[in-house]
Amino acid sequence: MQNINWALVAPIIVLQFILMVVALVDCLKQNQTNGPKWIWIIVILFINLIGPILYFIFGRRSN
């Protein structure tokens, strides 16, 4: 089993968690999204790093 270099992995995990939380909070605060809100919540939660990015690019409805 290989040793994991935590100095490289830990910042990525923290960044992923922060991005997920910010995307979830933003999604829940939005009155309307592009598509059903519950689908965006599933995308944010289960498509790790790419899900929140997809939400910010495609899911937010600009006024």
LUMLUMDREN-2810 file (N, C-alpha, C; in Angstrom, 1 decimal):
<atoms>
<atom><aa>M</aa><ch>A</ch><at>N</at><xx>0.8</xx><yy>-1.2</yy><zz>0.0</zz></atom>
<atom><aa>M</aa><ch>A</ch><at>CA</at><xx>0.0</xx><yy>0.0</yy><zz>0.0</zz></atom>
<atom><aa>M</aa><ch>A</ch><at>C</at><xx>0.9</xx><yy>1.2</yy><zz>0.0</zz></atom>
<atom><aa>Q</aa><ch>A</ch><at>N</at><xx>0.5</xx><yy>2.2</yy><zz>-0.8</zz></atom>
<atom><aa>Q</aa><ch>A</ch><at>CA</at><xx>1.3</xx><yy>3.4</yy><zz>-0.9</zz></atom>
<atom><aa>Q</aa><ch>A</ch><at>C</at><xx>1.0</xx><yy>4.4</yy><zz>0.2</zz></atom>
<atom><aa>N</aa><ch>A</ch><at>N</at><xx>2.0</xx><yy>5.2</yy><zz>0.5</zz></atom>
<atom><aa>N</aa><ch>A</ch><at>CA</at><xx>1.8</xx><yy>6.2</yy><zz>1.5</zz></atom>
<atom><aa>N</aa><ch>A</ch><at>C</at><xx>1.1</xx><yy>7.4</yy><zz>0.8</zz></atom>
<atom><aa>I</aa><ch>A</ch><at>N</at><xx>0.1</xx><yy>8.0</yy><zz>1.4</zz></atom>
<atom><aa>I</aa><ch>A</ch><at>CA</at><xx>-0.6</xx><yy>9.1</yy><zz>0.8</zz></atom>
<atom><aa>I</aa><ch>A</ch><at>C</at><xx>0.1</xx><yy>10.4</yy><zz>1.3</zz></atom>
<atom><aa>N</aa><ch>A</ch><at>N</at><xx>0.4</xx><yy>11.2</yy><zz>0.4</zz></atom>
<atom><aa>N</aa><ch>A</ch><at>CA</at><xx>1.0</xx><yy>12.5</yy><zz>0.8</zz></atom>
<atom><aa>N</aa><ch>A</ch><at>C</at><xx>-0.1</xx><yy>13.5</yy><zz>1.2</zz></atom>
<atom><aa>W</aa><ch>A</ch><at>N</at><xx>-0.4</xx><yy>13.5</yy><zz>2.5</zz></atom>
<atom><aa>W</aa><ch>A</ch><at>CA</at><xx>-1.5</xx><yy>14.3</yy><zz>3.0</zz></atom>
<atom><aa>W</aa><ch>A</ch><at>C</at><xx>-1.3</xx><yy>15.8</yy><zz>2.8</zz></atom>
<atom><aa>A</aa><ch>A</ch><at>N</at><xx>-0.1</xx><yy>16.3</yy><zz>2.6</zz></atom>
<atom><aa>A</aa><ch>A</ch><at>CA</at><xx>0.2</xx><yy>17.7</yy><zz>2.4</zz></atom>
<atom><aa>A</aa><ch>A</ch><at>C</at><xx>-0.4</xx><yy>18.1</yy><zz>1.0</zz></atom>
<atom><aa>L</aa><ch>A</ch><at>N</at><xx>-0.5</xx><yy>17.2</yy><zz>0.1</zz></atom>
<atom><aa>L</aa><ch>A</ch><at>CA</at><xx>-1.1</xx><yy>17.5</yy><zz>-1.2</zz></atom>
<atom><aa>L</aa><ch>A</ch><at>C</at><xx>-2.6</xx><yy>17.2</yy><zz>-1.3</zz></atom>
<atom><aa>V</aa><ch>A</ch><at>N</at><xx>-3.0</xx><yy>16.1</yy><zz>-0.6</zz></atom>
<atom><aa>V</aa><ch>A</ch><at>CA</at><xx>-4.4</xx><yy>15.7</yy><zz>-0.7</zz></atom>
<atom><aa>V</aa><ch>A</ch><at>C</at><xx>-5.3</xx><yy>16.5</yy><zz>0.2</zz></atom>
<atom><aa>A</aa><ch>A</ch><at>N</at><xx>-4.9</xx><yy>16.9</yy><zz>1.4</zz></atom>
<atom><aa>A</aa><ch>A</ch><at>CA</at><xx>-5.7</xx><yy>17.6</yy><zz>2.4</zz></atom>
<atom><aa>A</aa><ch>A</ch><at>C</at><xx>-6.3</xx><yy>18.9</yy><zz>1.8</zz></atom>
<atom><aa>P</aa><ch>A</ch><at>N</at><xx>-5.5</xx><yy>19.7</yy><zz>1.2</zz></atom>
<atom><aa>P</aa><ch>A</ch><at>CA</at><xx>-6.1</xx><yy>21.0</yy><zz>0.7</zz></atom>
<atom><aa>P</aa><ch>A</ch><at>C</at><xx>-7.2</xx><yy>20.8</yy><zz>-0.4</zz></atom>
<atom><aa>I</aa><ch>A</ch><at>N</at><xx>-7.0</xx><yy>19.7</yy><zz>-1.2</zz></atom>
<atom><aa>I</aa><ch>A</ch><at>CA</at><xx>-8.0</xx><yy>19.4</yy><zz>-2.2</zz></atom>
<atom><aa>I</aa><ch>A</ch><at>C</at><xx>-9.3</xx><yy>19.0</yy><zz>-1.5</zz></atom>
<atom><aa>I</aa><ch>A</ch><at>N</at><xx>-9.2</xx><yy>18.2</yy><zz>-0.5</zz></atom>
<atom><aa>I</aa><ch>A</ch><at>CA</at><xx>-10.4</xx><yy>17.7</yy><zz>0.2</zz></atom>
<atom><aa>I</aa><ch>A</ch><at>C</at><xx>-11.1</xx><yy>18.9</yy><zz>0.9</zz></atom>
<atom><aa>V</aa><ch>A</ch><at>N</at><xx>-10.3</xx><yy>19.7</yy><zz>1.5</zz></atom>
<atom><aa>V</aa><ch>A</ch><at>CA</at><xx>-10.9</xx><yy>20.9</yy><zz>2.2</zz></atom>
<atom><aa>V</aa><ch>A</ch><at>C</at><xx>-11.6</xx><yy>21.8</yy><zz>1.1</zz></atom>
<atom><aa>L</aa><ch>A</ch><at>N</at><xx>-10.9</xx><yy>22.1</yy><zz>0.0</zz></atom>
<atom><aa>L</aa><ch>A</ch><at>CA</at><xx>-11.5</xx><yy>22.9</yy><zz>-1.0</zz></atom>
<atom><aa>L</aa><ch>A</ch><at>C</at><xx>-12.8</xx><yy>22.3</yy><zz>-1.6</zz></atom>
<atom><aa>Q</aa><ch>A</ch><at>N</at><xx>-12.8</xx><yy>21.0</yy><zz>-1.8</zz></atom>
<atom><aa>Q</aa><ch>A</ch><at>CA</at><xx>-14.0</xx><yy>20.3</yy><zz>-2.2</zz></atom>
<atom><aa>Q</aa><ch>A</ch><at>C</at><xx>-15.2</xx><yy>20.5</yy><zz>-1.2</zz></atom>
<atom><aa>F</aa><ch>A</ch><at>N</at><xx>-14.9</xx><yy>20.3</yy><zz>0.0</zz></atom>
<atom><aa>F</aa><ch>A</ch><at>CA</at><xx>-15.9</xx><yy>20.5</yy><zz>1.1</zz></atom>
<atom><aa>F</aa><ch>A</ch><at>C</at><xx>-16.5</xx><yy>21.9</yy><zz>1.1</zz></atom>
<atom><aa>I</aa><ch>A</ch><at>N</at><xx>-15.6</xx><yy>22.9</yy><zz>1.1</zz></atom>
<atom><aa>I</aa><ch>A</ch><at>CA</at><xx>-16.0</xx><yy>24.3</yy><zz>1.1</zz></atom>
<atom><aa>I</aa><ch>A</ch><at>C</at><xx>-16.9</xx><yy>24.6</yy><zz>-0.1</zz></atom>
<atom><aa>L</aa><ch>A</ch><at>N</at><xx>-16.4</xx><yy>24.2</yy><zz>-1.3</zz></atom>
<atom><aa>L</aa><ch>A</ch><at>CA</at><xx>-17.2</xx><yy>24.4</yy><zz>-2.5</zz></atom>
<atom><aa>L</aa><ch>A</ch><at>C</at><xx>-18.5</xx><yy>23.8</yy><zz>-2.4</zz></atom>
<atom><aa>M</aa><ch>A</ch><at>N</at><xx>-18.6</xx><yy>22.6</yy><zz>-1.9</zz></atom>
<atom><aa>M</aa><ch>A</ch><at>CA</at><xx>-19.9</xx><yy>21.9</yy><zz>-1.8</zz></atom>
<atom><aa>M</aa><ch>A</ch><at>C</at><xx>-20.9</xx><yy>22.6</yy><zz>-0.8</zz></atom>
<atom><aa>V</aa><ch>A</ch><at>N</at><xx>-20.4</xx><yy>23.1</yy><zz>0.3</zz></atom>
<atom><aa>V</aa><ch>A</ch><at>CA</at><xx>-21.2</xx><yy>23.8</yy><zz>1.3</zz></atom>
<atom><aa>V</aa><ch>A</ch><at>C</at><xx>-21.7</xx><yy>25.1</yy><zz>0.7</zz></atom>
<atom><aa>V</aa><ch>A</ch><at>N</at><xx>-20.8</xx><yy>25.8</yy><zz>0.1</zz></atom>
<atom><aa>V</aa><ch>A</ch><at>CA</at><xx>-21.2</xx><yy>27.1</yy><zz>-0.5</zz></atom>
<atom><aa>V</aa><ch>A</ch><at>C</at><xx>-22.2</xx><yy>26.9</yy><zz>-1.6</zz></atom>
<atom><aa>A</aa><ch>A</ch><at>N</at><xx>-22.1</xx><yy>25.9</yy><zz>-2.5</zz></atom>
<atom><aa>A</aa><ch>A</ch><at>CA</at><xx>-23.0</xx><yy>25.6</yy><zz>-3.5</zz></atom>
<atom><aa>A</aa><ch>A</ch><at>C</at><xx>-24.4</xx><yy>25.2</yy><zz>-2.9</zz></atom>
<atom><aa>L</aa><ch>A</ch><at>N</at><xx>-24.4</xx><yy>24.4</yy><zz>-1.9</zz></atom>
<atom><aa>L</aa><ch>A</ch><at>CA</at><xx>-25.6</xx><yy>24.0</yy><zz>-1.3</zz></atom>
<atom><aa>L</aa><ch>A</ch><at>C</at><xx>-26.4</xx><yy>25.2</yy><zz>-0.6</zz></atom>
<atom><aa>V</aa><ch>A</ch><at>N</at><xx>-25.6</xx><yy>26.0</yy><zz>0.1</zz></atom>
<atom><aa>V</aa><ch>A</ch><at>CA</at><xx>-26.3</xx><yy>27.2</yy><zz>0.7</zz></atom>
<atom><aa>V</aa><ch>A</ch><at>C</at><xx>-26.8</xx><yy>28.1</yy><zz>-0.4</zz></atom>
<atom><aa>D</aa><ch>A</ch><at>N</at><xx>-26.1</xx><yy>28.3</yy><zz>-1.4</zz></atom>
<atom><aa>D</aa><ch>A</ch><at>CA</at><xx>-26.6</xx><yy>29.2</yy><zz>-2.5</zz></atom>
<atom><aa>D</aa><ch>A</ch><at>C</at><xx>-27.8</xx><yy>28.6</yy><zz>-3.2</zz></atom>
<atom><aa>C</aa><ch>A</ch><at>N</at><xx>-27.8</xx><yy>27.3</yy><zz>-3.4</zz></atom>
<atom><aa>C</aa><ch>A</ch><at>CA</at><xx>-28.9</xx><yy>26.6</yy><zz>-4.1</zz></atom>
<atom><aa>C</aa><ch>A</ch><at>C</at><xx>-30.2</xx><yy>26.7</yy><zz>-3.2</zz></atom>
<atom><aa>L</aa><ch>A</ch><at>N</at><xx>-30.0</xx><yy>26.5</yy><zz>-1.9</zz></atom>
<atom><aa>L</aa><ch>A</ch><at>CA</at><xx>-31.2</xx><yy>26.6</yy><zz>-1.0</zz></atom>
<atom><aa>L</aa><ch>A</ch><at>C</at><xx>-31.7</xx><yy>28.0</yy><zz>-0.9</zz></atom>
<atom><aa>K</aa><ch>A</ch><at>N</at><xx>-30.9</xx><yy>29.0</yy><zz>-1.0</zz></atom>
<atom><aa>K</aa><ch>A</ch><at>CA</at><xx>-31.3</xx><yy>30.4</yy><zz>-0.9</zz></atom>
<atom><aa>K</aa><ch>A</ch><at>C</at><xx>-32.0</xx><yy>30.9</yy><zz>-2.2</zz></atom>
<atom><aa>Q</aa><ch>A</ch><at>N</at><xx>-31.7</xx><yy>30.3</yy><zz>-3.3</zz></atom>
<atom><aa>Q</aa><ch>A</ch><at>CA</at><xx>-32.2</xx><yy>30.7</yy><zz>-4.6</zz></atom>
<atom><aa>Q</aa><ch>A</ch><at>C</at><xx>-33.7</xx><yy>30.4</yy><zz>-4.6</zz></atom>
<atom><aa>N</aa><ch>A</ch><at>N</at><xx>-34.5</xx><yy>31.4</yy><zz>-5.1</zz></atom>
<atom><aa>N</aa><ch>A</ch><at>CA</at><xx>-35.9</xx><yy>31.2</yy><zz>-5.3</zz></atom>
<atom><aa>N</aa><ch>A</ch><at>C</at><xx>-36.2</xx><yy>30.2</yy><zz>-6.5</zz></atom>
<atom><aa>Q</aa><ch>A</ch><at>N</at><xx>-35.4</xx><yy>30.4</yy><zz>-7.6</zz></atom>
<atom><aa>Q</aa><ch>A</ch><at>CA</at><xx>-35.5</xx><yy>29.6</yy><zz>-8.8</zz></atom>
<atom><aa>Q</aa><ch>A</ch><at>C</at><xx>-34.2</xx><yy>29.2</yy><zz>-9.3</zz></atom>
<atom><aa>T</aa><ch>A</ch><at>N</at><xx>-34.1</xx><yy>28.0</yy><zz>-9.8</zz></atom>
<atom><aa>T</aa><ch>A</ch><at>CA</at><xx>-32.8</xx><yy>27.6</yy><zz>-10.5</zz></atom>
<atom><aa>T</aa><ch>A</ch><at>C</at><xx>-33.2</xx><yy>27.1</yy><zz>-11.9</zz></atom>
<atom><aa>N</aa><ch>A</ch><at>N</at><xx>-32.2</xx><yy>26.9</yy><zz>-12.7</zz></atom>
<atom><aa>N</aa><ch>A</ch><at>CA</at><xx>-32.4</xx><yy>26.4</yy><zz>-14.0</zz></atom>
<atom><aa>N</aa><ch>A</ch><at>C</at><xx>-32.6</xx><yy>24.9</yy><zz>-13.9</zz></atom>
<atom><aa>G</aa><ch>A</ch><at>N</at><xx>-33.8</xx><yy>24.4</yy><zz>-13.8</zz></atom>
<atom><aa>G</aa><ch>A</ch><at>CA</at><xx>-34.1</xx><yy>23.0</yy><zz>-13.5</zz></atom>
<atom><aa>G</aa><ch>A</ch><at>C</at><xx>-34.6</xx><yy>22.9</yy><zz>-12.1</zz></atom>
<atom><aa>P</aa><ch>A</ch><at>N</at><xx>-35.1</xx><yy>21.7</yy><zz>-11.8</zz></atom>
<atom><aa>P</aa><ch>A</ch><at>CA</at><xx>-35.6</xx><yy>21.4</yy><zz>-10.4</zz></atom>
<atom><aa>P</aa><ch>A</ch><at>C</at><xx>-34.4</xx><yy>21.6</yy><zz>-9.4</zz></atom>
<atom><aa>K</aa><ch>A</ch><at>N</at><xx>-34.8</xx><yy>22.2</yy><zz>-8.3</zz></atom>
<atom><aa>K</aa><ch>A</ch><at>CA</at><xx>-33.8</xx><yy>22.5</yy><zz>-7.2</zz></atom>
<atom><aa>K</aa><ch>A</ch><at>C</at><xx>-33.3</xx><yy>21.2</yy><zz>-6.6</zz></atom>
<atom><aa>W</aa><ch>A</ch><at>N</at><xx>-34.2</xx><yy>20.2</yy><zz>-6.5</zz></atom>
<atom><aa>W</aa><ch>A</ch><at>CA</at><xx>-33.8</xx><yy>18.9</yy><zz>-5.8</zz></atom>
<atom><aa>W</aa><ch>A</ch><at>C</at><xx>-32.7</xx><yy>18.2</yy><zz>-6.7</zz></atom>
<atom><aa>I</aa><ch>A</ch><at>N</at><xx>-32.8</xx><yy>18.3</yy><zz>-8.0</zz></atom>
<atom><aa>I</aa><ch>A</ch><at>CA</at><xx>-31.8</xx><yy>17.7</yy><zz>-8.9</zz></atom>
<atom><aa>I</aa><ch>A</ch><at>C</at><xx>-30.4</xx><yy>18.3</yy><zz>-8.7</zz></atom>
<atom><aa>W</aa><ch>A</ch><at>N</at><xx>-30.4</xx><yy>19.7</yy><zz>-8.6</zz></atom>
<atom><aa>W</aa><ch>A</ch><at>CA</at><xx>-29.2</xx><yy>20.4</yy><zz>-8.3</zz></atom>
<atom><aa>W</aa><ch>A</ch><at>C</at><xx>-28.6</xx><yy>20.0</yy><zz>-7.0</zz></atom>
<atom><aa>I</aa><ch>A</ch><at>N</at><xx>-29.4</xx><yy>19.8</yy><zz>-6.0</zz></atom>
<atom><aa>I</aa><ch>A</ch><at>CA</at><xx>-28.9</xx><yy>19.4</yy><zz>-4.7</zz></atom>
<atom><aa>I</aa><ch>A</ch><at>C</at><xx>-28.2</xx><yy>18.0</yy><zz>-4.8</zz></atom>
<atom><aa>I</aa><ch>A</ch><at>N</at><xx>-28.8</xx><yy>17.1</yy><zz>-5.5</zz></atom>
<atom><aa>I</aa><ch>A</ch><at>CA</at><xx>-28.2</xx><yy>15.7</yy><zz>-5.7</zz></atom>
<atom><aa>I</aa><ch>A</ch><at>C</at><xx>-26.9</xx><yy>15.8</yy><zz>-6.5</zz></atom>
<atom><aa>V</aa><ch>A</ch><at>N</at><xx>-26.9</xx><yy>16.7</yy><zz>-7.6</zz></atom>
<atom><aa>V</aa><ch>A</ch><at>CA</at><xx>-25.7</xx><yy>16.9</yy><zz>-8.3</zz></atom>
<atom><aa>V</aa><ch>A</ch><at>C</at><xx>-24.6</xx><yy>17.4</yy><zz>-7.5</zz></atom>
<atom><aa>I</aa><ch>A</ch><at>N</at><xx>-24.9</xx><yy>18.4</yy><zz>-6.6</zz></atom>
<atom><aa>I</aa><ch>A</ch><at>CA</at><xx>-23.9</xx><yy>19.0</yy><zz>-5.8</zz></atom>
<atom><aa>I</aa><ch>A</ch><at>C</at><xx>-23.3</xx><yy>18.0</yy><zz>-4.8</zz></atom>
<atom><aa>L</aa><ch>A</ch><at>N</at><xx>-24.2</xx><yy>17.2</yy><zz>-4.2</zz></atom>
<atom><aa>L</aa><ch>A</ch><at>CA</at><xx>-23.8</xx><yy>16.2</yy><zz>-3.2</zz></atom>
<atom><aa>L</aa><ch>A</ch><at>C</at><xx>-23.0</xx><yy>15.0</yy><zz>-3.7</zz></atom>
<atom><aa>F</aa><ch>A</ch><at>N</at><xx>-23.5</xx><yy>14.5</yy><zz>-4.9</zz></atom>
<atom><aa>F</aa><ch>A</ch><at>CA</at><xx>-22.9</xx><yy>13.2</yy><zz>-5.3</zz></atom>
<atom><aa>F</aa><ch>A</ch><at>C</at><xx>-22.0</xx><yy>13.2</yy><zz>-6.5</zz></atom>
<atom><aa>I</aa><ch>A</ch><at>N</at><xx>-21.8</xx><yy>14.4</yy><zz>-7.1</zz></atom>
<atom><aa>I</aa><ch>A</ch><at>CA</at><xx>-20.8</xx><yy>14.5</yy><zz>-8.2</zz></atom>
<atom><aa>I</aa><ch>A</ch><at>C</at><xx>-19.7</xx><yy>15.4</yy><zz>-7.6</zz></atom>
<atom><aa>N</aa><ch>A</ch><at>N</at><xx>-18.9</xx><yy>14.8</yy><zz>-6.8</zz></atom>
<atom><aa>N</aa><ch>A</ch><at>CA</at><xx>-17.9</xx><yy>15.5</yy><zz>-5.9</zz></atom>
<atom><aa>N</aa><ch>A</ch><at>C</at><xx>-17.5</xx><yy>16.9</yy><zz>-6.3</zz></atom>
<atom><aa>L</aa><ch>A</ch><at>N</at><xx>-16.3</xx><yy>17.0</yy><zz>-7.0</zz></atom>
<atom><aa>L</aa><ch>A</ch><at>CA</at><xx>-15.8</xx><yy>18.4</yy><zz>-7.2</zz></atom>
<atom><aa>L</aa><ch>A</ch><at>C</at><xx>-16.5</xx><yy>19.0</yy><zz>-8.4</zz></atom>
<atom><aa>I</aa><ch>A</ch><at>N</at><xx>-16.9</xx><yy>18.3</yy><zz>-9.4</zz></atom>
<atom><aa>I</aa><ch>A</ch><at>CA</at><xx>-17.5</xx><yy>18.8</yy><zz>-10.6</zz></atom>
<atom><aa>I</aa><ch>A</ch><at>C</at><xx>-19.0</xx><yy>19.3</yy><zz>-10.3</zz></atom>
<atom><aa>G</aa><ch>A</ch><at>N</at><xx>-19.7</xx><yy>18.6</yy><zz>-9.5</zz></atom>
<atom><aa>G</aa><ch>A</ch><at>CA</at><xx>-21.1</xx><yy>19.0</yy><zz>-9.2</zz></atom>
<atom><aa>G</aa><ch>A</ch><at>C</at><xx>-21.3</xx><yy>20.4</yy><zz>-8.8</zz></atom>
<atom><aa>P</aa><ch>A</ch><at>N</at><xx>-20.6</xx><yy>20.9</yy><zz>-7.8</zz></atom>
<atom><aa>P</aa><ch>A</ch><at>CA</at><xx>-20.8</xx><yy>22.3</yy><zz>-7.4</zz></atom>
<atom><aa>P</aa><ch>A</ch><at>C</at><xx>-20.4</xx><yy>23.3</yy><zz>-8.5</zz></atom>
<atom><aa>I</aa><ch>A</ch><at>N</at><xx>-19.4</xx><yy>22.9</yy><zz>-9.3</zz></atom>
<atom><aa>I</aa><ch>A</ch><at>CA</at><xx>-18.9</xx><yy>23.8</yy><zz>-10.4</zz></atom>
<atom><aa>I</aa><ch>A</ch><at>C</at><xx>-20.0</xx><yy>23.8</yy><zz>-11.5</zz></atom>
<atom><aa>L</aa><ch>A</ch><at>N</at><xx>-20.6</xx><yy>22.7</yy><zz>-11.8</zz></atom>
<atom><aa>L</aa><ch>A</ch><at>CA</at><xx>-21.7</xx><yy>22.6</yy><zz>-12.7</zz></atom>
<atom><aa>L</aa><ch>A</ch><at>C</at><xx>-22.9</xx><yy>23.5</yy><zz>-12.3</zz></atom>
<atom><aa>Y</aa><ch>A</ch><at>N</at><xx>-23.2</xx><yy>23.4</yy><zz>-11.0</zz></atom>
<atom><aa>Y</aa><ch>A</ch><at>CA</at><xx>-24.3</xx><yy>24.2</yy><zz>-10.4</zz></atom>
<atom><aa>Y</aa><ch>A</ch><at>C</at><xx>-24.0</xx><yy>25.7</yy><zz>-10.6</zz></atom>
<atom><aa>F</aa><ch>A</ch><at>N</at><xx>-22.8</xx><yy>26.2</yy><zz>-10.3</zz></atom>
<atom><aa>F</aa><ch>A</ch><at>CA</at><xx>-22.5</xx><yy>27.6</yy><zz>-10.4</zz></atom>
<atom><aa>F</aa><ch>A</ch><at>C</at><xx>-22.5</xx><yy>28.0</yy><zz>-11.9</zz></atom>
<atom><aa>I</aa><ch>A</ch><at>N</at><xx>-22.1</xx><yy>27.2</yy><zz>-12.8</zz></atom>
<atom><aa>I</aa><ch>A</ch><at>CA</at><xx>-22.1</xx><yy>27.5</yy><zz>-14.2</zz></atom>
<atom><aa>I</aa><ch>A</ch><at>C</at><xx>-23.5</xx><yy>27.5</yy><zz>-14.9</zz></atom>
<atom><aa>F</aa><ch>A</ch><at>N</at><xx>-24.2</xx><yy>26.4</yy><zz>-14.6</zz></atom>
<atom><aa>F</aa><ch>A</ch><at>CA</at><xx>-25.5</xx><yy>26.1</yy><zz>-15.3</zz></atom>
<atom><aa>F</aa><ch>A</ch><at>C</at><xx>-26.7</xx><yy>26.2</yy><zz>-14.5</zz></atom>
<atom><aa>G</aa><ch>A</ch><at>N</at><xx>-26.6</xx><yy>26.0</yy><zz>-13.2</zz></atom>
<atom><aa>G</aa><ch>A</ch><at>CA</at><xx>-27.8</xx><yy>25.9</yy><zz>-12.3</zz></atom>
<atom><aa>G</aa><ch>A</ch><at>C</at><xx>-28.4</xx><yy>27.2</yy><zz>-11.8</zz></atom>
<atom><aa>R</aa><ch>A</ch><at>N</at><xx>-27.5</xx><yy>28.2</yy><zz>-11.6</zz></atom>
<atom><aa>R</aa><ch>A</ch><at>CA</at><xx>-28.0</xx><yy>29.5</yy><zz>-11.1</zz></atom>
<atom><aa>R</aa><ch>A</ch><at>C</at><xx>-28.7</xx><yy>30.2</yy><zz>-12.1</zz></atom>
<atom><aa>R</aa><ch>A</ch><at>N</at><xx>-29.8</xx><yy>30.8</yy><zz>-11.7</zz></atom>
<atom><aa>R</aa><ch>A</ch><at>CA</at><xx>-30.6</xx><yy>31.6</yy><zz>-12.7</zz></atom>
<atom><aa>R</aa><ch>A</ch><at>C</at><xx>-30.3</xx><yy>33.1</yy><zz>-12.4</zz></atom>
<atom><aa>S</aa><ch>A</ch><at>N</at><xx>-29.7</xx><yy>33.7</yy><zz>-13.5</zz></atom>
<atom><aa>S</aa><ch>A</ch><at>CA</at><xx>-29.4</xx><yy>35.1</yy><zz>-13.3</zz></atom>
<atom><aa>S</aa><ch>A</ch><at>C</at><xx>-30.6</xx><yy>36.0</yy><zz>-13.5</zz></atom>
<atom><aa>N</aa><ch>A</ch><at>N</at><xx>-30.6</xx><yy>37.0</yy><zz>-12.8</zz></atom>
<atom><aa>N</aa><ch>A</ch><at>CA</at><xx>-31.8</xx><yy>38.0</yy><zz>-12.8</zz></atom>
<atom><aa>N</aa><ch>A</ch><at>C</at><xx>-31.6</xx><yy>39.0</yy><zz>-13.9</zz></atom>
</atoms>
